[in-house]
Amino acid sequence: MRKRKVPRRRIVEIDTLPESITKLRVGRPTLYLPEYCDLIIEEAKKGYTLGGFAGLLGVARSTINKWAEEHPEFSEAVTAAKTILQRVWEKNALKIAMHGGSSAQATLTIFGLKNMGKNDWREETHSTQDVRRVSINVDMSPQEAEQSYIKMLRRGS
């Protein structure tokens, strides 16, 4: 069997290519439109989350994050929308607090506040540890170590 001769490839440096070729975009064109900045804020005022906004547009939630990374004006709109959503949930909480509501409404509102206003509405859990010292020497018998431990416990109570 004869070996087939493989043609040598010519390596071309990127800077030697014409500008029209180096500026070509690869992949699917973006669906982003600058009007989305206003639209996301309007949807937030209605109580829709970023995921809900993505659903309205028929794109994935991750697409919203990508657009926010790529378009500074959209990133600002997303931040504003999150703040507006927090206000929507706070307004709902005040309404329930003043006029009453079902336990389901209260639970949903608490859940919404914890997620939309993480910096302002979160549960904090505090724990403390009581550290006591005991001296146990490697040369001690098990009975001596036990007695040392019992003494330490009595000092702490």
Rosetta constraint file for C-alpha pairs under 8 A:
AtomPair CA 12 CA 16 HARMONIC 7.05 0.50
AtomPair CA 12 CA 17 HARMONIC 7.70 0.50
AtomPair CA 13 CA 17 HARMONIC 7.15 0.50
AtomPair CA 14 CA 22 HARMONIC 7.43 0.50
AtomPair CA 17 CA 21 HARMONIC 6.65 0.50
AtomPair CA 17 CA 22 HARMONIC 6.74 0.50
AtomPair CA 18 CA 22 HARMONIC 6.68 0.50
AtomPair CA 19 CA 23 HARMONIC 6.09 0.50
AtomPair CA 20 CA 24 HARMONIC 6.67 0.50
AtomPair CA 32 CA 36 HARMONIC 7.39 0.50
AtomPair CA 32 CA 67 HARMONIC 6.97 0.50
AtomPair CA 34 CA 74 HARMONIC 7.55 0.50
AtomPair CA 35 CA 39 HARMONIC 6.39 0.50
AtomPair CA 36 CA 40 HARMONIC 5.81 0.50
AtomPair CA 36 CA 74 HARMONIC 7.39 0.50
AtomPair CA 37 CA 41 HARMONIC 6.78 0.50
AtomPair CA 37 CA 73 HARMONIC 7.10 0.50
AtomPair CA 37 CA 74 HARMONIC 5.29 0.50
AtomPair CA 37 CA 77 HARMONIC 5.29 0.50
AtomPair CA 37 CA 78 HARMONIC 7.63 0.50
AtomPair CA 38 CA 42 HARMONIC 6.36 0.50
AtomPair CA 38 CA 77 HARMONIC 7.32 0.50
AtomPair CA 39 CA 43 HARMONIC 6.18 0.50
AtomPair CA 40 CA 44 HARMONIC 6.13 0.50
AtomPair CA 40 CA 50 HARMONIC 7.68 0.50
AtomPair CA 40 CA 53 HARMONIC 6.50 0.50
AtomPair CA 40 CA 77 HARMONIC 7.01 0.50
AtomPair CA 40 CA 78 HARMONIC 7.04 0.50
AtomPair CA 40 CA 81 HARMONIC 6.51 0.50
AtomPair CA 41 CA 45 HARMONIC 6.33 0.50
AtomPair CA 41 CA 77 HARMONIC 6.60 0.50
AtomPair CA 41 CA 78 HARMONIC 7.57 0.50
AtomPair CA 41 CA 80 HARMONIC 6.98 0.50
AtomPair CA 41 CA 81 HARMONIC 4.98 0.50
AtomPair CA 41 CA 84 HARMONIC 7.61 0.50
AtomPair CA 42 CA 46 HARMONIC 6.69 0.50
AtomPair CA 43 CA 47 HARMONIC 6.56 0.50
AtomPair CA 43 CA 48 HARMONIC 5.45 0.50
AtomPair CA 43 CA 49 HARMONIC 7.78 0.50
AtomPair CA 43 CA 53 HARMONIC 6.77 0.50
AtomPair CA 44 CA 48 HARMONIC 4.92 0.50
AtomPair CA 44 CA 49 HARMONIC 6.25 0.50
AtomPair CA 44 CA 50 HARMONIC 7.89 0.50
AtomPair CA 44 CA 81 HARMONIC 5.35 0.50
AtomPair CA 44 CA 82 HARMONIC 7.36 0.50
AtomPair CA 44 CA 84 HARMONIC 6.13 0.50
AtomPair CA 44 CA 85 HARMONIC 5.53 0.50
AtomPair CA 45 CA 81 HARMONIC 7.74 0.50
AtomPair CA 45 CA 84 HARMONIC 6.21 0.50
AtomPair CA 45 CA 85 HARMONIC 6.68 0.50
AtomPair CA 45 CA 88 HARMONIC 7.00 0.50
AtomPair CA 47 CA 85 HARMONIC 5.98 0.50
AtomPair CA 47 CA 88 HARMONIC 6.28 0.50
AtomPair CA 48 CA 52 HARMONIC 5.33 0.50
AtomPair CA 48 CA 53 HARMONIC 6.51 0.50
AtomPair CA 48 CA 85 HARMONIC 7.51 0.50
AtomPair CA 49 CA 53 HARMONIC 6.24 0.50
AtomPair CA 49 CA 82 HARMONIC 7.76 0.50
AtomPair CA 49 CA 85 HARMONIC 7.19 0.50
AtomPair CA 50 CA 54 HARMONIC 6.18 0.50
AtomPair CA 50 CA 61 HARMONIC 7.04 0.50
AtomPair CA 50 CA 64 HARMONIC 7.35 0.50
AtomPair CA 50 CA 78 HARMONIC 7.77 0.50
AtomPair CA 51 CA 55 HARMONIC 6.22 0.50
AtomPair CA 51 CA 60 HARMONIC 7.81 0.50
AtomPair CA 51 CA 61 HARMONIC 5.25 0.50
AtomPair CA 52 CA 56 HARMONIC 6.27 0.50
AtomPair CA 53 CA 57 HARMONIC 6.47 0.50
AtomPair CA 54 CA 58 HARMONIC 5.99 0.50
AtomPair CA 54 CA 59 HARMONIC 5.18 0.50
AtomPair CA 54 CA 60 HARMONIC 5.90 0.50
AtomPair CA 54 CA 61 HARMONIC 5.45 0.50
AtomPair CA 54 CA 63 HARMONIC 7.72 0.50
AtomPair CA 54 CA 64 HARMONIC 6.62 0.50
AtomPair CA 55 CA 59 HARMONIC 6.16 0.50
AtomPair CA 55 CA 60 HARMONIC 7.23 0.50
AtomPair CA 55 CA 61 HARMONIC 7.81 0.50
AtomPair CA 59 CA 63 HARMONIC 6.40 0.50
AtomPair CA 59 CA 64 HARMONIC 7.93 0.50
AtomPair CA 60 CA 64 HARMONIC 7.19 0.50
AtomPair CA 61 CA 65 HARMONIC 6.90 0.50
AtomPair CA 62 CA 66 HARMONIC 6.23 0.50
AtomPair CA 63 CA 67 HARMONIC 6.12 0.50
AtomPair CA 64 CA 68 HARMONIC 6.22 0.50
AtomPair CA 65 CA 69 HARMONIC 6.34 0.50
AtomPair CA 66 CA 70 HARMONIC 6.26 0.50
AtomPair CA 67 CA 71 HARMONIC 5.77 0.50
AtomPair CA 67 CA 74 HARMONIC 6.92 0.50
AtomPair CA 67 CA 75 HARMONIC 7.55 0.50
AtomPair CA 68 CA 72 HARMONIC 6.44 0.50
AtomPair CA 68 CA 73 HARMONIC 7.88 0.50
AtomPair CA 68 CA 74 HARMONIC 5.30 0.50
AtomPair CA 68 CA 75 HARMONIC 4.15 0.50
AtomPair CA 68 CA 76 HARMONIC 7.95 0.50
AtomPair CA 68 CA 78 HARMONIC 7.17 0.50
AtomPair CA 69 CA 75 HARMONIC 6.67 0.50
AtomPair CA 71 CA 75 HARMONIC 6.31 0.50
AtomPair CA 72 CA 76 HARMONIC 6.35 0.50
AtomPair CA 73 CA 77 HARMONIC 6.38 0.50
AtomPair CA 74 CA 78 HARMONIC 6.12 0.50
AtomPair CA 75 CA 79 HARMONIC 6.30 0.50
AtomPair CA 76 CA 80 HARMONIC 6.20 0.50
AtomPair CA 77 CA 81 HARMONIC 6.01 0.50
AtomPair CA 78 CA 82 HARMONIC 6.26 0.50
AtomPair CA 79 CA 83 HARMONIC 6.47 0.50
AtomPair CA 80 CA 84 HARMONIC 6.19 0.50
AtomPair CA 81 CA 85 HARMONIC 6.11 0.50
AtomPair CA 82 CA 86 HARMONIC 6.33 0.50
AtomPair CA 82 CA 116 HARMONIC 6.67 0.50
AtomPair CA 83 CA 87 HARMONIC 6.48 0.50
AtomPair CA 83 CA 116 HARMONIC 7.76 0.50
AtomPair CA 83 CA 117 HARMONIC 7.79 0.50
AtomPair CA 84 CA 88 HARMONIC 6.31 0.50
AtomPair CA 85 CA 89 HARMONIC 6.37 0.50
AtomPair CA 85 CA 116 HARMONIC 6.53 0.50
AtomPair CA 86 CA 90 HARMONIC 6.14 0.50
AtomPair CA 86 CA 113 HARMONIC 6.51 0.50
AtomPair CA 86 CA 116 HARMONIC 5.11 0.50
AtomPair CA 86 CA 117 HARMONIC 5.46 0.50
AtomPair CA 87 CA 91 HARMONIC 5.97 0.50
AtomPair CA 88 CA 92 HARMONIC 6.30 0.50
AtomPair CA 89 CA 93 HARMONIC 6.17 0.50
AtomPair CA 89 CA 109 HARMONIC 6.27 0.50
AtomPair CA 89 CA 112 HARMONIC 6.27 0.50
AtomPair CA 89 CA 113 HARMONIC 5.86 0.50
AtomPair CA 89 CA 116 HARMONIC 7.80 0.50
AtomPair CA 90 CA 94 HARMONIC 6.21 0.50
AtomPair CA 90 CA 113 HARMONIC 6.87 0.50
AtomPair CA 91 CA 95 HARMONIC 6.25 0.50
AtomPair CA 92 CA 96 HARMONIC 6.31 0.50
AtomPair CA 92 CA 109 HARMONIC 6.85 0.50
AtomPair CA 93 CA 97 HARMONIC 6.09 0.50
AtomPair CA 93 CA 106 HARMONIC 7.23 0.50
AtomPair CA 93 CA 109 HARMONIC 6.05 0.50
AtomPair CA 93 CA 110 HARMONIC 7.63 0.50
AtomPair CA 94 CA 98 HARMONIC 6.02 0.50
AtomPair CA 95 CA 99 HARMONIC 5.78 0.50
AtomPair CA 95 CA 100 HARMONIC 7.22 0.50
AtomPair CA 96 CA 100 HARMONIC 4.53 0.50
AtomPair CA 96 CA 101 HARMONIC 5.17 0.50
AtomPair CA 96 CA 105 HARMONIC 7.74 0.50
AtomPair CA 96 CA 106 HARMONIC 6.88 0.50
AtomPair CA 97 CA 101 HARMONIC 7.82 0.50
AtomPair CA 101 CA 105 HARMONIC 6.14 0.50
AtomPair CA 101 CA 106 HARMONIC 6.79 0.50
AtomPair CA 102 CA 106 HARMONIC 6.43 0.50
AtomPair CA 103 CA 107 HARMONIC 6.03 0.50
AtomPair CA 104 CA 108 HARMONIC 6.06 0.50
AtomPair CA 105 CA 109 HARMONIC 6.08 0.50
AtomPair CA 106 CA 110 HARMONIC 6.13 0.50
AtomPair CA 107 CA 111 HARMONIC 6.14 0.50
AtomPair CA 108 CA 112 HARMONIC 6.10 0.50
AtomPair CA 109 CA 113 HARMONIC 6.08 0.50
AtomPair CA 110 CA 114 HARMONIC 6.16 0.50
AtomPair CA 111 CA 115 HARMONIC 6.35 0.50
AtomPair CA 112 CA 116 HARMONIC 5.85 0.50
AtomPair CA 112 CA 117 HARMONIC 7.98 0.50
AtomPair CA 113 CA 117 HARMONIC 5.30 0.50
AtomPair CA 113 CA 118 HARMONIC 7.26 0.50
AtomPair CA 113 CA 121 HARMONIC 5.98 0.50
AtomPair CA 114 CA 118 HARMONIC 5.26 0.50
AtomPair CA 114 CA 121 HARMONIC 5.14 0.50
AtomPair CA 114 CA 122 HARMONIC 5.51 0.50
AtomPair CA 117 CA 121 HARMONIC 5.53 0.50
AtomPair CA 117 CA 122 HARMONIC 7.94 0.50
AtomPair CA 118 CA 122 HARMONIC 5.83 0.50
AtomPair CA 132 CA 152 HARMONIC 7.14 0.50
AtomPair CA 132 CA 156 HARMONIC 7.35 0.50
AtomPair CA 133 CA 152 HARMONIC 6.98 0.50
AtomPair CA 134 CA 148 HARMONIC 6.68 0.50
AtomPair CA 134 CA 149 HARMONIC 6.09 0.50
AtomPair CA 134 CA 152 HARMONIC 5.89 0.50
AtomPair CA 135 CA 148 HARMONIC 6.81 0.50
AtomPair CA 135 CA 149 HARMONIC 7.91 0.50
AtomPair CA 136 CA 140 HARMONIC 6.96 0.50
AtomPair CA 136 CA 145 HARMONIC 5.58 0.50
AtomPair CA 136 CA 148 HARMONIC 6.87 0.50
AtomPair CA 136 CA 149 HARMONIC 7.96 0.50
AtomPair CA 137 CA 145 HARMONIC 7.54 0.50
AtomPair CA 140 CA 144 HARMONIC 5.67 0.50
AtomPair CA 140 CA 145 HARMONIC 6.02 0.50
AtomPair CA 141 CA 145 HARMONIC 6.30 0.50
AtomPair CA 142 CA 146 HARMONIC 6.14 0.50
AtomPair CA 143 CA 147 HARMONIC 6.23 0.50
AtomPair CA 144 CA 148 HARMONIC 6.21 0.50
AtomPair CA 145 CA 149 HARMONIC 6.23 0.50
AtomPair CA 146 CA 150 HARMONIC 6.19 0.50
AtomPair CA 147 CA 151 HARMONIC 6.22 0.50
AtomPair CA 148 CA 152 HARMONIC 6.37 0.50
AtomPair CA 149 CA 153 HARMONIC 6.38 0.50
AtomPair CA 150 CA 154 HARMONIC 6.31 0.50
AtomPair CA 151 CA 155 HARMONIC 6.27 0.50
AtomPair CA 152 CA 156 HARMONIC 6.48 0.50
AtomPair CA 153 CA 157 HARMONIC 6.63 0.50
